[in-house]
Amino acid sequence: MKLIMENWRGYLAEQDQRTQYLHNRAVLLSDPQYVTEVLGVQIPLTEAYPWSSTLTEQIIQEQLLFEAFWDPVVAWGKAKAGEVADNVKEIAQSAAAWGKDFANTMLMIYKAIAGGKMHTYMKGLMRTAINPVKNLLFGFLDLLINKGPEWGMPTFAKWAEKTKQLIESGIARLDSLDGWKKALGLTTLALGLVWVKDQIGEQVEGIINVVKEKLGFVYDIAAGAWSGAQETVTEVDPRVSGAARAGAAAVIEQVKEAIVELVQEKVKKAIEGILGEALNAASAAYGNVTEWVNQVKKIFGGMDFVKKALASVLRFFAARGGMNENILVENNP
């Protein structure tokens, strides 16, 4: 009799959880902001809640995909909160296998996306990880594109142009994504760019600083163009002394040597290899978060790098109120 009553109480608890879940989901799926920003479903101007049957079907389908993808992470969050149902513990095993720190990192990303703070999280990605490295790389590639032919490096100029197009096309693919899929894609891109910076950032910055400080070149990020001071080397100008021209020419030769060594030994591998893999992974489709974790683990040689690379993003997120433990959205029990 005691066992029967325990089973009955367990059944009632599961039914209560199920009822609460369905209520929470109904509230979410009636919210245009959640539907658009999180699920990535665009609502036609002719639609208003209650949605048409066609739109409702699309929304529910996207919600089910979202839940299935993040299920292990949500289960990990529930286990942390003290929910010890057997099915929760079993699903949480996948996240637990990543290690506590990384599982918590993924939980925070989930909370950012599902808890209405995805805009803040994506702003953190762009400001702290993506734009600084992208601008640095593009500055280096544009230097080769603009000055390579003039400096007798046409092959390097063509390589730089092709490489820049590769990166731009990869980023453009992410623009075709919406909602949480875009946030995940940008996270993958950020990891690739941070890895590249770790490998070649210091050397690239050194070359750029030399051409700015010693040659007086100016880089226009928006136009993708370097300008200024090249006449001291490429033209015979009576206003410039022979010593000044010789000095500038010597600096350029040093810059060229540094470029050749860096591109041949590190840059090609970093950009065409790891960053190329990250760009492909960023726009790929994944059935669940474990597939994504396994892919980035394979690309970057482990999860320690991923955790460290996202640290600045999460600090940005936390500084703007992102670390709210109450924004965990209940998933299907």
TIMAR-638752 format. One line per 2 residues: number of its first residue (from 0); their letters; for each residue y, x, z of C-alpha. Coordinates in steps of 0.25 Angstrom, whole numbers. Layout:
<nodes>
NUM = a = Y/X/Z; ...
</nodes>
This chain:
<nodes>
0 = mk = 0/0/0; 10/11/4
2 = li = 7/18/-10; 10/5/-17
4 = me = 23/3/-10; 27/18/-13
6 = nw = 24/16/-28; 31/3/-28
8 = rg = 44/9/-22; 43/20/-32
10 = yl = 42/10/-43; 54/3/-38
12 = ae = 62/16/-37; 58/19/-51
14 = qd = 63/5/-56; 76/7/-48
16 = qr = 78/20/-55; 75/14/-69
18 = tq = 85/2/-66; 96/12/-62
20 = yl = 93/21/-74; 94/9/-84
22 = hn = 107/4/-77; 113/18/-78
24 = ra = 109/20/-92; 115/6/-96
26 = vl = 128/10/-90; 128/23/-97
28 = ls = 124/17/-111; 135/7/-110
30 = dp = 146/18/-108; 152/22/-121
32 = qy = 156/36/-116; 142/39/-112
34 = vt = 136/34/-125; 146/42/-133
36 = ev = 148/55/-125; 134/57/-119
38 = lg = 125/50/-129; 133/54/-141
40 = vq = 132/40/-147; 145/36/-154
42 = ip = 149/21/-152; 154/14/-164
44 = lt = 168/7/-162; 161/-6/-165
46 = ea = 152/-4/-152; 155/-9/-138
48 = yp = 146/-10/-126; 136/-17/-126
50 = ws = 132/-8/-138; 125/-14/-150
52 = st = 110/-13/-151; 111/-1/-161
54 = lt = 120/7/-153; 113/4/-140
56 = eq = 100/9/-146; 107/22/-150
58 = ii = 113/24/-136; 100/22/-129
60 = qe = 93/31/-138; 103/42/-136
62 = ql = 102/39/-121; 87/41/-121
64 = lf = 88/54/-128; 99/59/-118
66 = ea = 90/55/-106; 77/61/-112
68 = fw = 85/74/-115; 90/76/-101
70 = dp = 79/70/-93; 74/83/-87
72 = vv = 88/86/-82; 91/73/-77
74 = aw = 77/73/-69; 82/87/-64
76 = gk = 94/80/-58; 87/69/-52
78 = ak = 77/79/-45; 89/87/-40
80 = ag = 95/74/-34; 82/71/-27
82 = ev = 75/61/-36; 60/65/-35
84 = ad = 53/55/-44; 41/61/-50
86 = nv = 46/58/-64; 60/64/-61
88 = ke = 53/77/-55; 44/78/-67
90 = ia = 55/77/-78; 64/87/-69
92 = qs = 53/98/-71; 59/101/-85
94 = aa = 72/104/-79; 67/111/-67
96 = aw = 60/121/-76; 73/126/-80
98 = gk = 77/131/-66; 87/124/-57
100 = df = 99/130/-62; 97/127/-76
102 = an = 92/113/-73; 105/110/-65
104 = tm = 113/116/-77; 106/106/-87
106 = lm = 108/95/-76; 123/97/-76
108 = iy = 124/97/-91; 117/84/-91
110 = ka = 126/78/-81; 138/83/-89
112 = ia = 133/76/-101; 128/63/-94
114 = gg = 138/62/-84; 150/60/-92
116 = km = 155/74/-92; 150/79/-105
118 = ht = 164/81/-110; 167/91/-99
120 = ym = 154/98/-101; 156/100/-116
122 = kg = 170/105/-113; 164/115/-104
124 = lm = 155/119/-115; 166/121/-125
126 = rt = 176/128/-116; 167/137/-108
128 = ai = 156/140/-118; 157/136/-132
130 = np = 172/138/-136; 174/152/-130
132 = vk = 162/158/-137; 164/151/-150
134 = nl = 178/155/-151; 174/170/-148
136 = lf = 163/169/-158; 172/163/-169
138 = gf = 183/173/-166; 173/184/-169
140 = ld = 167/177/-181; 180/174/-187
142 = ll = 185/188/-185; 173/193/-194
144 = in = 176/181/-204; 191/184/-205
146 = kg = 191/200/-204; 177/203/-209
148 = pe = 180/204/-224; 193/211/-221
150 = wg = 186/221/-212; 174/224/-222
152 = mp = 165/215/-215; 162/204/-224
154 = tf = 147/202/-220; 151/200/-206
156 = ak = 162/190/-210; 152/182/-218
158 = wa = 142/182/-206; 153/178/-196
160 = ek = 157/166/-205; 143/162/-207
162 = tk = 141/163/-192; 153/155/-188
164 = ql = 149/144/-197; 135/144/-191
166 = ie = 141/142/-177; 151/132/-182
168 = sg = 140/124/-189; 132/124/-176
170 = ia = 144/119/-168; 146/108/-178
172 = rl = 132/103/-176; 135/101/-162
174 = ds = 147/92/-166; 137/82/-172
176 = ld = 131/80/-159; 136/70/-148
178 = gw = 135/67/-134; 125/75/-125
180 = kk = 119/82/-137; 132/88/-141
182 = al = 134/93/-126; 120/99/-126
184 = gl = 123/105/-140; 136/111/-135
186 = tt = 129/117/-123; 119/124/-132
188 = la = 130/129/-140; 137/134/-128
190 = lg = 125/142/-123; 124/149/-137
192 = lv = 138/153/-137; 138/158/-123
194 = wv = 126/166/-126; 133/172/-138
196 = kd = 145/176/-129; 136/183/-119
198 = qi = 130/191/-131; 142/195/-139
200 = ge = 155/189/-132; 160/201/-126
202 = qv = 159/209/-139; 165/198/-148
204 = eg = 177/197/-138; 179/212/-139
206 = ii = 180/212/-154; 189/200/-154
208 = nv = 198/206/-143; 199/219/-151
210 = vk = 204/212/-164; 214/204/-156
212 = ek = 219/215/-147; 218/227/-157
214 = lg = 220/221/-170; 229/209/-166
216 = fv = 220/199/-173; 222/184/-168
218 = yd = 211/174/-169; 214/159/-173
220 = ia = 202/152/-167; 205/139/-174
222 = ag = 207/145/-188; 196/155/-185
224 = aw = 204/166/-190; 209/180/-186
226 = sg = 222/185/-190; 233/196/-188
228 = aq = 234/211/-188; 224/213/-200
230 = et = 236/218/-209; 236/231/-200
232 = vt = 223/235/-206; 221/228/-219
234 = ev = 235/230/-225; 244/242/-227
236 = dp = 256/237/-219; 268/247/-217
238 = rv = 271/241/-203; 258/245/-198
240 = sg = 256/260/-195; 244/267/-201
242 = aa = 239/270/-187; 240/255/-183
244 = ra = 232/252/-196; 221/263/-192
246 = ga = 220/258/-178; 218/244/-182
248 = aa = 208/248/-193; 200/256/-182
250 = vi = 200/244/-173; 194/235/-184
252 = eq = 183/245/-187; 180/245/-172
254 = vk = 180/230/-173; 171/230/-185
256 = ea = 161/239/-179; 160/230/-166
258 = iv = 158/218/-175; 147/224/-183
260 = el = 140/229/-171; 141/215/-163
262 = vq = 138/206/-175; 125/214/-179
264 = ek = 120/217/-165; 124/204/-157
266 = vk = 132/193/-164; 122/189/-175
268 = ka = 111/187/-165; 120/180/-155
270 = ie = 126/170/-165; 115/168/-175
272 = gi = 104/169/-165; 107/163/-152
274 = lg = 119/155/-155; 113/150/-168
276 = ea = 101/145/-160; 110/139/-150
278 = ln = 118/131/-161; 105/126/-166
280 = aa = 100/122/-152; 113/115/-149
282 = sa = 112/105/-161; 97/103/-159
284 = ay = 90/90/-154; 82/91/-141
286 = gn = 73/80/-135; 76/85/-120
288 = vt = 83/95/-112; 71/104/-110
290 = ew = 71/106/-125; 85/110/-125
292 = vn = 83/119/-113; 71/126/-119
294 = qv = 79/129/-132; 91/135/-125
296 = kk = 82/143/-116; 75/148/-129
298 = if = 89/152/-135; 95/159/-123
300 = gg = 83/165/-117; 83/156/-104
302 = md = 91/146/-96; 99/156/-87
304 = fv = 108/159/-99; 110/144/-102
306 = kk = 113/141/-87; 123/153/-87
308 = al = 129/149/-100; 132/135/-96
310 = as = 138/139/-82; 153/140/-87
312 = vl = 151/126/-94; 146/120/-81
314 = rf = 157/127/-73; 167/120/-82
316 = fa = 160/107/-81; 160/108/-65
318 = ar = 174/112/-64; 178/98/-71
320 = gg = 169/90/-62; 156/90/-70
322 = mn = 147/94/-58; 146/79/-53
324 = en = 132/77/-48; 133/62/-49
326 = il = 134/62/-65; 119/63/-67
328 = ve = 115/51/-75; 102/45/-71
330 = nn = 91/46/-82; 79/38/-84
332 = p = 70/40/-71
</nodes>
